[in-house]
Amino acid sequence: MNCPFCGHEDTQVKDSRSTDDGAAIRRRRVCAACAQRFTTIERVQLRELVVTKMDGRRVPFDRDKLARSIRIALRKRPVEEERQERIVNGLVRQLEASGEAEISSSRIGELAMDALHSIDGVAYVRFASVYRDFREVEAFSKLLTDMRPGEEGSPLSPSGEHGKDKEV
């Protein structure tokens, strides 16, 4: 592993720990040349996934992009960081388990929306507004109307609960 600070090729692993959900290994490393410390994360990758975009382009699947989108939707929502990581891990496992090497970006977006809808209605609406590229207030209104009031996880739910017991 090359040092991200000086580029030196000789780094040592000082500590390895499994993440809470067991889906990755976090390694603490130190550079032999500059003595800087840094962390790497190692994950199992079952297959190389390719994402087919709406315009026909094909790009490698980027787990970090999916995680960033989920985190943005859940920003300032009552969902712990660990749970956010479990959501992303669950989505990636679903994609890898599908058996398909190529997955449409729309399929990924729908899976992410389903996951968010089950845990936090506000995050679902945030994600949907970007994913579906809402340009009119009416589109928001229709989405909220489609989310029946009182439905668990709905931002319109009178209890204010956001499906905290559901897992992805």
N, C-alpha and C positions, 0 to 999 in steps of 0.2 A: 504494500500500500504506500503510495507516494504521500509525503507530507504536504498538506494544503498550504503551509506557510512558506516553506523554502523549496519544496519540490524534491527533496532528498528521497531516495528509494528505500532506505533502511528505517523502518519504524517497528517498534515493539508493542505487543499487546500486554498491557499491565493488568487489565481486569476484564472479564467477560461475564455478562449477566443476561438471563432470559428476560424478555419483556413480560409484563403481567399476564398477557393473554397467551404467551408461549409462541407467538407467531414470528418472533424475530429475536436476534441476539444483539445486544448492545455491547460493543467493545471499546474500552478506553485505551487509547494508544499514546505513545510518546515518540517523538522523532529523535533519532540518535545524533543528528547533526545540530539542530537548533534547540532541542529539549522542549519544544512546544508540545502541549497535550491537546488531543482532539478525540472525538467520538465517532465511530462508524456504526452503522446498523446493517445487519445481515439478515435477509429474508429469503425464504424458499420461493422459488419461481418455478411453477409447474410447466409453463410454456411461454413462448414469446407471443404476446398478443399484439395484433395490429388493429388500429381503429380506422374505420372508414368514415370519412367526414361527409357532410351533406353535399359538398361540391365535388365529391369523388376522390379527393386526395386520400392517401393511405399514410398514416403516421404510426410510429411505435406507441403502444399504450404507456401513459405516464401516470404512475400511481400517485406521485406527488401533486400532480395537477388535480386529480380527483380529490385528494385529501384537502388541498387548499380550498377547493370549491365547497366542500362540506363544512370546513371550518368557517369560511366566510358566511355561509348561510346560518350557522349556529352561533355566530359572534354575539356576545352579550345575552345568550339564552342559557337557561338553567340545565345545561348538559355538560357533564364533566369531560375533561380532555381524554381520559381513559376510554370513556364511552364513545367519543368521537373516533378514536383510533379503532375500536372494535367495529364500528359501523364501516369504516373504510376497509378494514381487513375482511369483513363479511362480504362487502361488495366485490372486492378483488377475488375472493374465493368463488363467489357465484360466477364471475366472468371466466375464471380459469376452469371451473367445473363444467361449464357449458359445452366443452369439447370443441368449440370453434376457435380457429386461429385468428379469424377476422370478426370483429364485432363493430356494429354501427355505433356512431356517437349518440344517435337517438336512443339506442337500447341502453347504453350506459346512463344517459340522462334520466330515462324512465325508471331504471333501477334505483338511482340515487333519490329521485323524487318519492318513490314508494317508501324507501327507508326513512327519509325525513318526515314524510306524512305520518308514519307510525309513531314517531317520537316527539315531534314538535311542529305544530301547525304553522307557526310564524316562520320557522326555518324553511318549511315546505313552500310557503308563499314566496319567500325571498328567492329560493333556488328556482322555482317555477318562473318567476318574473324575468330572470336572466336567461334561463334555458329556453323558454318559449318566446323570448324577445318581445315582451309586452311593450306596445307603443301607445296604447290608449287606456284610459282609466276603465273603460268598459270591460277590458280583458281581465283586469284585477277583480272587478265586480263579479264577473261570471265565475271566476275561479272560486271566490269566496262563497258565492251562491251554491256552487257545486259541492262545497264542503258544508254539509248539513250542520246547522247549529246543534250543539249538544253532542256531536260526534267526538269520541275520545281523540285527543290530539289536535282538534280543531281550534283555531285561534278564537272561534266564536263560542267555545265551550263555556258554559256558565261556571263550571267548577274551577276553571283555570288550570286543570291538570293537562299535562302534555304527554300522556302515554308513557310515563316513566317506567312502567313495569315491562314494556315490550322490548324485545331484542331483535336485532337484525341478523 
